[in-house]
Amino acid sequence: MPPTAPAPAPSARAPAAEIAFDRQRSLTLPCGRAVVVVPLDGFCQNQLTPDREGRFDDPYGAMSAVLSRVVKSVDGRRPQPSHLADMVTKWPHGSRTLAFLWARTLTYGSACDVAWRCEPKAGGCGHQNRPTVELDELPVAPYDRGLLERGLEVAVRSRAGAEYVFRVRLDSGDSHARYHAALAAKEASIIDAPLAQVVLVSVNSVEAKVGSAKTSLATLLGTTPGDVLDHLRYFVRLLEPRTFLDEAHRAKWVAKANAYLREHCRLPAADVEAPAGGPTGDAEGADGPAEGGGEGGLEAFDGGGTGGADEAPEALLVPQGGVATRFQVACGKCGAASWQSVESTLDFFAPHLKDVVDD
């Protein structure tokens, strides 16, 4: 089953058959841009097809190429192809995902198969689940303006007592490209994708030398202690919107995540101009890295209630925005909760590979 949270609808909400040839319907992205997209064509299918060995190593690079083809207008104007290619690469990930998702929906419909196994290693029963998610029903939330324009500044203290200050920006096509370049050069590992959107600002109030954008990831990894990087990876993942099985699961996770943030991070309140609406949080697996010792965390964040019976639900202390492509589901056999993402399935990117007759 798809997430149960109500979904703020894209402005082009309608069955694909009704709008496939209506090129004037615009879609409002989480970053505020209004775009018109058209269905995927054969060029797009080529970009989204794995190689002969079945590898599809850079889906977000392929997404950039596809968006530069299917986006036909931005804020009522038709950009030059070179300008459009640069523009869609710089868009935040949630905006890129929604534009791609809508082009895919116009082409194939909104159904997306998310096959997953209830893992015995995690206490599951081994049942093979195959729920169908309706992509045009996924929750969408606008980005916080401060996060969109400036990013967030967050401070993390190491076990050794040094305070590291980072500037975290929204994930984008550019950050994906930097991560893959660092991965190819063996300067980063598969756990470092969240760090491609982070720049080290200072250490103990001394301004850091971060180099160019192309070298910032290698600099970050080479100058920051591992315990600080663990906290930073987790912090970045909190910016991704997700949905829960029910309010009880959401409340449990938000309380846990906020406690973690209060202990390990300091976020200047001025960085957040408006609360991000829509979906919040992750799930019960929100413990993050192991808690450090020493002097404990930095000063607490401001805000956030306890979620008592007569209070509004506790809100996550960091803003989120974009499309909630990650969601919590229950096994159809044993009921165990699991986290899945439509972006991790081949059917999201390449439904043209389905064999509709022999499958």
C-alpha positions as CSV (number, residue, x, y, z in Angstrom):
1,M,0.0,0.0,0.0
2,P,1.2,3.5,-0.6
3,P,1.7,6.0,2.2
4,T,-1.5,6.9,4.0
5,A,-0.7,10.6,4.6
6,P,-2.9,13.0,2.6
7,A,-1.0,14.2,-0.5
8,P,-0.9,17.9,-1.5
9,A,-1.5,17.4,-5.2
10,P,0.6,18.6,-8.1
11,S,-1.1,21.4,-10.0
12,A,-1.4,19.1,-13.0
13,R,-3.3,16.4,-11.0
14,A,-5.4,14.4,-13.4
15,P,-5.2,10.9,-15.0
16,A,-2.5,10.8,-17.7
17,A,-5.1,10.1,-20.4
18,E,-6.7,13.4,-19.7
19,I,-3.6,15.6,-20.0
20,A,-1.2,13.7,-22.1
21,F,-1.7,16.1,-25.0
22,D,-2.6,19.3,-23.0
23,R,0.8,21.0,-23.2
24,Q,-0.5,24.1,-21.4
25,R,-1.0,22.5,-18.0
26,S,1.8,23.6,-15.7
27,L,3.2,21.7,-12.7
28,T,4.3,23.7,-9.7
29,L,7.6,22.3,-8.3
30,P,8.6,22.3,-4.6
31,C,11.1,25.0,-5.4
32,G,8.3,27.2,-6.7
33,R,9.0,26.9,-10.4
34,A,6.1,26.3,-12.8
35,V,7.0,23.9,-15.6
36,V,5.3,22.2,-18.5
37,V,6.5,18.7,-19.2
38,V,5.7,16.3,-22.0
39,P,5.8,12.4,-22.1
40,L,9.1,10.5,-22.3
41,D,10.2,9.5,-25.8
42,G,12.6,7.0,-27.2
43,F,15.7,9.1,-26.4
44,C,14.6,9.2,-22.8
45,Q,14.1,5.4,-22.8
46,N,17.7,5.0,-24.1
47,Q,19.0,7.2,-21.2
48,L,17.0,5.1,-18.7
49,T,18.0,1.7,-19.9
50,P,20.7,-0.4,-18.0
51,D,23.8,-1.4,-19.9
52,R,24.5,-4.9,-21.2
53,E,25.6,-6.1,-17.8
54,G,22.4,-4.9,-16.2
55,R,24.1,-1.9,-14.4
56,F,22.3,1.4,-14.0
57,D,25.0,3.2,-12.1
58,D,23.9,6.8,-12.4
59,P,20.1,7.2,-12.6
60,Y,20.2,10.8,-11.5
61,G,22.7,11.7,-14.3
62,A,20.2,10.0,-16.7
63,M,17.4,12.0,-15.0
64,S,19.2,15.3,-15.9
65,A,19.4,14.3,-19.5
66,V,15.8,13.3,-19.6
67,L,14.6,16.5,-17.9
68,S,16.5,18.6,-20.4
69,R,14.3,17.0,-23.1
70,V,10.8,16.7,-21.5
71,V,10.7,20.1,-19.7
72,K,9.2,22.4,-22.4
73,S,8.7,25.7,-20.4
74,V,9.8,27.1,-17.1
75,D,7.7,29.9,-15.5
76,G,6.0,30.5,-18.9
77,R,9.2,30.7,-20.9
78,R,11.0,28.3,-23.2
79,P,14.7,28.3,-22.2
80,Q,17.4,27.6,-24.8
81,P,18.5,23.9,-24.7
82,S,21.9,24.7,-23.1
83,H,20.4,26.9,-20.5
84,L,17.7,24.4,-19.7
85,A,20.2,21.6,-19.3
86,D,22.1,23.7,-16.8
87,M,18.9,24.8,-15.0
88,V,17.5,21.3,-14.5
89,T,20.9,20.1,-13.1
90,K,20.8,22.8,-10.5
91,W,17.2,22.3,-9.4
92,P,16.9,20.6,-6.0
93,H,16.3,16.9,-6.0
94,G,12.6,17.1,-5.0
95,S,11.8,19.4,-7.9
96,R,13.7,17.2,-10.4
97,T,11.9,14.2,-9.0
98,L,8.5,15.7,-9.4
99,A,9.1,16.9,-12.9
100,F,10.5,13.4,-13.9
101,L,7.7,11.7,-12.0
102,W,5.0,13.6,-13.9
103,A,6.6,13.0,-17.3
104,R,6.7,9.3,-16.4
105,T,3.1,9.4,-15.4
106,L,2.1,11.0,-18.6
107,T,3.8,8.2,-20.5
108,Y,3.0,5.1,-18.5
109,G,0.5,6.0,-15.9
110,S,1.1,6.6,-12.2
111,A,1.3,2.9,-11.0
112,C,4.8,1.8,-9.9
113,D,5.7,-1.6,-8.6
114,V,7.8,-1.7,-5.5
115,A,9.0,-5.3,-4.9
116,W,10.6,-6.0,-1.6
117,R,11.3,-9.0,0.7
118,C,10.5,-9.1,4.4
119,E,14.1,-9.7,5.5
120,P,14.5,-12.6,7.9
121,K,17.8,-11.0,9.1
122,A,15.7,-8.1,10.4
123,G,13.2,-10.3,12.1
124,G,10.9,-10.7,9.1
125,C,9.2,-13.7,7.6
126,G,10.9,-13.8,4.2
127,H,7.6,-13.1,2.3
128,Q,8.0,-11.4,-1.1
129,N,5.8,-8.3,-1.3
130,R,5.0,-6.4,-4.4
131,P,2.8,-3.4,-3.6
132,T,1.8,-0.9,-6.2
133,V,2.4,2.8,-5.4
134,E,0.4,5.5,-7.3
135,L,3.1,8.1,-8.0
136,D,0.6,11.0,-8.4
137,E,-0.6,10.4,-4.8
138,L,2.8,10.7,-3.2
139,P,2.9,13.7,-0.7
140,V,4.6,16.8,-2.0
141,A,5.7,19.8,0.1
142,P,7.3,23.1,-0.8
143,Y,10.9,23.8,0.3
144,D,11.6,26.1,3.2
145,R,12.7,29.4,1.7
146,G,15.9,29.7,3.8
147,L,16.9,26.1,3.1
148,L,16.3,26.7,-0.6
149,E,18.2,29.9,-0.9
150,R,21.0,29.6,1.6
151,G,21.0,26.0,2.9
152,L,21.3,25.3,6.6
153,E,24.3,25.9,8.9
154,V,24.7,23.1,11.5
155,A,27.4,22.7,14.1
156,V,28.6,19.3,15.4
157,R,31.0,18.7,18.2
158,S,33.5,15.8,18.0
159,R,34.4,13.4,20.8
160,A,37.7,15.3,21.0
161,G,35.8,18.5,21.8
162,A,36.3,20.4,18.5
163,E,33.3,22.2,17.0
164,Y,32.8,21.8,13.3
165,V,30.4,24.1,11.4
166,F,28.9,23.0,8.1
167,R,26.7,24.5,5.4
168,V,24.2,21.9,4.1
169,R,22.5,22.7,0.8
170,L,19.7,20.8,-0.9
171,D,20.6,17.8,-2.9
172,S,20.7,18.5,-6.6
173,G,21.9,17.2,-10.0
174,D,25.2,19.0,-9.3
175,S,25.7,17.3,-5.9
176,H,24.9,13.9,-7.5
177,A,27.5,14.6,-10.2
178,R,30.1,15.6,-7.6
179,Y,29.5,12.4,-5.7
180,H,29.8,10.2,-8.7
181,A,33.0,11.9,-9.8
182,A,34.5,11.4,-6.3
183,L,33.3,7.8,-6.3
184,A,34.9,7.2,-9.7
185,A,38.2,8.7,-8.5
186,K,38.0,6.6,-5.3
187,E,37.9,9.7,-3.2
188,A,34.5,8.7,-1.7
189,S,32.6,5.5,-0.8
190,I,29.0,4.4,-1.3
191,I,28.0,5.9,2.1
192,D,29.1,9.4,1.2
193,A,26.4,10.6,-1.2
194,P,24.8,12.8,1.6
195,L,28.1,14.6,2.1
196,A,28.3,15.9,-1.5
197,Q,25.8,18.6,-0.5
198,V,27.9,19.8,2.5
199,V,30.7,22.3,2.8
200,L,32.9,22.7,5.9
201,V,32.7,26.3,7.1
202,S,34.9,26.4,10.2
203,V,36.6,24.4,12.9
204,N,36.6,26.0,16.4
205,S,35.6,29.3,14.8
206,V,38.5,29.3,12.4
207,E,37.4,29.5,8.8
208,A,38.1,26.4,6.8
209,K,39.8,26.2,3.4
210,V,37.4,24.1,1.4
211,G,38.8,24.6,-2.2
212,S,36.5,24.5,-5.2
213,A,33.1,22.9,-5.4
214,K,34.8,20.0,-7.3
215,T,37.2,19.3,-4.5
216,S,34.9,20.1,-1.5
217,L,33.8,16.4,-0.9
218,A,37.4,15.2,-0.8
219,T,38.4,18.1,1.4
220,L,35.5,17.3,3.8
221,L,36.4,13.7,4.0
222,G,40.1,14.4,4.5
223,T,39.7,17.0,7.3
224,T,36.7,15.9,9.3
225,P,36.8,13.2,12.1
226,G,34.7,10.1,11.4
227,D,32.3,10.5,14.3
228,V,31.4,14.0,13.1
229,L,30.9,12.7,9.5
230,D,28.5,10.0,10.9
231,H,26.4,12.7,12.6
232,L,26.5,14.8,9.5
233,R,25.4,12.0,7.2
234,Y,22.4,11.3,9.5
235,F,21.5,15.0,9.7
236,V,21.4,15.3,5.9
237,R,19.2,12.3,5.6
238,L,16.7,14.0,7.9
239,L,16.0,16.6,5.2
240,E,14.4,13.9,3.0
241,P,10.5,13.8,3.4
242,R,9.0,10.4,4.2
243,T,5.6,9.1,5.3
244,F,4.6,6.6,7.9
245,L,2.1,3.8,8.4
246,D,0.2,5.9,10.9
247,E,0.5,8.8,13.3
248,A,1.8,6.6,16.1
249,H,4.8,5.6,14.0
250,R,5.4,9.2,13.0
251,A,5.2,10.5,16.5
252,K,7.6,7.9,17.8
253,W,10.2,8.6,15.2
254,V,10.0,12.4,15.4
255,A,10.5,12.3,19.2
256,K,13.5,10.1,18.7
257,A,15.0,12.2,15.9
258,N,14.5,15.4,17.8
259,A,16.2,14.0,20.9
260,Y,19.1,13.0,18.7
261,L,19.4,16.4,17.1
262,R,19.3,18.2,20.5
263,E,22.1,16.1,21.8
264,H,24.5,16.1,18.8
265,C,23.7,19.2,16.7
266,R,23.2,23.0,16.9
267,L,21.1,24.7,14.2
268,P,20.8,28.5,14.3
269,A,17.0,29.3,14.4
270,A,17.5,32.2,12.0
271,D,18.4,29.7,9.2
272,V,14.8,28.5,9.1
273,E,12.4,31.1,7.8
274,A,9.2,29.1,7.7
275,P,8.2,25.5,8.8
276,A,8.1,23.1,5.9
277,G,4.6,21.7,5.4
278,G,3.7,18.3,4.3
279,P,5.4,15.0,5.3
280,T,8.0,14.8,7.9
281,G,10.5,12.4,9.2
282,D,11.8,8.9,8.6
283,A,10.7,5.9,10.7
284,E,11.6,3.7,13.6
285,G,15.1,3.2,12.3
286,A,16.0,6.7,13.2
287,D,18.6,6.0,15.8
288,G,21.4,7.3,13.6
289,P,25.0,6.5,14.5
290,A,26.0,5.3,17.9
291,E,25.8,8.0,20.5
292,G,29.1,9.6,21.4
293,G,30.6,10.1,24.8
294,G,32.7,12.9,26.2
295,E,30.9,16.1,27.1
296,G,27.7,15.3,25.3
297,G,26.0,17.3,22.7
298,L,25.9,21.0,21.8
299,E,23.2,23.4,23.0
300,A,19.7,22.2,22.3
301,F,17.5,23.4,19.4
302,D,14.7,25.7,20.2
303,G,11.1,24.6,19.9
304,G,9.4,21.3,19.6
305,G,6.7,20.2,22.1
306,T,6.3,16.8,23.8
307,G,3.2,15.8,21.8
308,G,0.9,15.4,24.8
309,A,-2.7,14.5,24.5
310,D,-3.9,18.1,24.3
311,E,-1.0,19.4,22.2
312,A,-0.3,19.5,18.5
313,P,1.9,16.7,17.3
314,E,5.6,17.3,17.8
315,A,7.2,18.7,14.6
316,L,10.6,17.7,13.3
317,L,13.2,20.3,14.2
318,V,14.7,20.6,10.7
319,P,12.7,21.6,7.6
320,Q,11.9,19.2,4.8
321,G,10.5,19.6,1.3
322,G,10.1,17.7,-2.0
323,V,8.4,14.5,-2.9
324,A,8.0,11.7,-0.3
325,T,9.3,8.9,-2.4
326,R,10.4,7.0,0.7
327,F,7.6,5.4,2.7
328,Q,6.8,2.9,5.4
329,V,4.9,-0.3,4.5
330,A,3.8,-3.4,6.4
331,C,4.5,-7.0,5.2
332,G,1.4,-8.5,3.7
333,K,2.0,-11.8,5.6
334,C,3.5,-11.0,9.1
335,G,2.8,-7.2,9.3
336,A,6.4,-6.2,10.0
337,A,7.1,-2.6,9.1
338,S,9.7,-1.8,6.5
339,W,11.1,1.3,4.6
340,Q,11.0,1.3,0.8
341,S,11.5,3.9,-1.9
342,V,10.1,4.1,-5.3
343,E,13.5,5.7,-6.4
344,S,15.2,2.4,-5.6
345,T,13.1,0.4,-8.0
346,L,13.8,-0.1,-11.7
347,D,10.1,0.3,-12.5
348,F,10.3,4.0,-11.4
349,F,13.0,4.8,-14.0
350,A,12.4,2.1,-16.7
351,P,8.9,0.8,-16.9
352,H,9.6,0.3,-20.6
353,L,11.6,-2.9,-19.6
354,K,8.5,-4.7,-18.4
355,D,7.4,-7.7,-20.5
356,V,3.7,-7.2,-20.4
357,V,3.0,-10.6,-22.0
358,D,5.4,-13.1,-20.5
359,D,6.1,-11.4,-17.1
